[in-house]
Amino acid sequence: MDGTERTPEWQNRHFVPIFIRREAEEQEKSYYFVGNAVALDDVRASVNPGEDGSESKVVISTLKLDKPVDPELYRHLTGKSAL
């Protein structure tokens, strides 16, 4: 990322859907759509170690959603009240 992700032009051309998986449902491989990212901050490259000793290149960033997560979905995902 070169900083252009913060411009309106980038945001108008890119669609970044965000899906989250509950840890309690990890065996089921279920994901929940929580919204679209409209901003990326603190973008950096990193490496995740695999269980077999291999490494996977990943990008880590802070995302801003286009609108807040529905309070009921937030409660379901986290077990906590949104307020």
Residue pairs with C-beta under 8 A, 6 or more apart in sequence:
1 40
1 43
1 59
1 61
4 10
5 11
5 14
5 39
5 40
5 43
6 39
6 40
11 38
11 39
15 36
16 36
16 37
16 40
16 63
17 33
17 35
17 36
17 37
18 33
18 34
18 35
18 36
18 37
18 63
18 65
19 31
19 32
19 33
19 34
20 31
20 32
20 34
20 77
21 29
21 30
21 31
21 32
22 30
22 32
22 76
22 77
32 73
32 76
32 77
34 65
34 69
34 73
34 77
35 65
35 66
35 67
35 69
36 65
36 66
37 63
37 64
37 65
37 66
38 64
38 65
38 66
39 63
39 64
40 61
40 62
40 63
40 64
41 61
41 62
41 63
41 64
42 60
42 61
42 62
43 59
43 60
43 61
44 59
44 60
44 61
45 57
45 58
45 59
45 60
46 57
46 58
46 59
46 60
47 55
47 56
47 57
47 58
48 55
48 56
48 58
49 55
50 56
68 82
69 77
69 82
71 81
71 82
71 83
74 80
74 82
75 81
75 82
